[in-house]
Amino acid sequence: MSASAFIILAGGSGTRFRSEKPKQLAMLAGKTILHHTLENVAACESVKQIILVSRGTILEEAKKIVSDIAHPSIKIVEGGANRLESTRAGLMAVDGPAATKVLVHDGVRPFIKHDVINSCYSGLDTYDAVDVVIPSSDTLVEVNPEAVDLIGQIPRREAFRRGQTPQGFWLGTFRQVIDEVPDLAAATFTDDCGMYLAARPEATIGLIDGDESNIKITHPIDLFMAEQLIMTGQTGAQARESDVDVSAMNIVIFGASSGLGEDAQVYLEKLGATVHGASRGTGCDISKAADVAKTLEVAAAKGPIDAVINFAGVLHIGKLAEIEPGDLERVVQTNYMGALNIARLSFDYLKKSKGQLMLVSSSSYYRGRKDYAVYSSSKAAVVNLTQALCEEWAPEAVRVNCIVPRRANTPMRHAAFPGEDPSTLLQPEEVSLQVLKLLKSPDSGIINHVY
């Protein structure tokens, strides 16, 4: 493959984002959006050099982010007053001959998939330039140029596509094109392909199929959508596995006496991990802080605690107005206060080991249903706790993730639904496998749905 470069534009002010910080620096699952983008692109093997173009206050933050990214060639350059000036600054910083393949990407598109990047590079073997596009599901309306409040015409939707990034070019030709623009600061092109086509009308610009998950985070609602993509595992970059050796880990599992917790303990012990299982049966009630503290203290005597996992939970089905006060307190104390106790008391141990807290929620958290009000809301609190702590603990390099299994084949489930067919349920070993993947993942803030 020819020499390749990847330019990330991250100099926008983000006025449409309605935030004190530029949108590139907004937090998403414990990291800035720009951090997610850089980390994702750096992990793509076909990207040989990265040029990050930024400016103003973002520039200093970008330098900090780059220091955390593992890639042999990342360069930071200061951009210009608009997109085209920043693109030119990035082009001038690319190392390589005229035949170098260059992709230009928005810094606030964190979920670009590696197969799309690879398709862009490959497409340049056929075309002068390439553009990533997806079909439009909405009808397109052309405004009447003489009366902008009226429809001019409605074109055939099939003949149009929605543009994304990256866009790809050959370095030598692209430098020539951008140098021919008489006044970059005043140019009104909204993307690089538009500029390229205006300068080279005869050029062949190939279309590369994009992906709906490759969203551009421009408005506050886009950040919400990005969070949902991460939570439902649709970004294509979830739970990245590293070569971490779990056999060297010292792990505490709360709720290990049965069900998912028991299976996880057996599974991890078979892999050689040291696992301290705790439950009411071993004298640990997680709603009591003293019990949690004692369990952690005993585990820490065996060495640094690398991970703390909480499977303990109570399922109650019934109408809120009819629930006995004792049952209400039991659900809240176990499912929510227990998670708070474990998180609070684990922090100092995990801070020392730069380890991971893994909480377990339920698929019922994202939509409350009748007769599940207390249970569902307590499990929703666990997801919110995960998201909050992954940001709060990020400076200490403590990861916080959450497993969200659907209805599973466990004794707790069978007690609540005795006639249910076990073959329709999630098997515990499927959850244990996802636990292993998260233990080996460098990511934080992951809400891992297990279907």
Secondary structure, DSSP 8 states (H G I E B T S, - for coil): ---EEEEEEE----GGG-SSS-GGGSEETTEEHHHHHHHHHHT-TT---EEEEE-HHHHHHHHHHHTT---S-EEEEE--SSHHHHHHHHHHH--S-TT-EEEEEETT-TT--HHHHHHHHHHTTTSSEEEEEEE-SS---EEETTEEEEEEE---GGG-EEEEEEEEEEHHHHHHHHHH-S-GGG---SSHHHHHHHH-TT--EEEEE--TT-----SHHHHHHHHHHHHTT-SS--S------GGG-EEEEES-SSHHHHHHHHHHHHTT-EEEEE-GGGT--TTSHHHHHHHHHHHHTTS---EEEE-------S-GGG--HHHHHHHHIIIIIHHHHHHHHHHHHHHHHT-EEEEE--GGGGS--TT-HHHHHHHHHHHHHHHHHHHHSGGGT-EEEEEEE-SBSSHHHHHH-TT--GGGSB-HHHHHHHHHHHHT----S-EEEE-
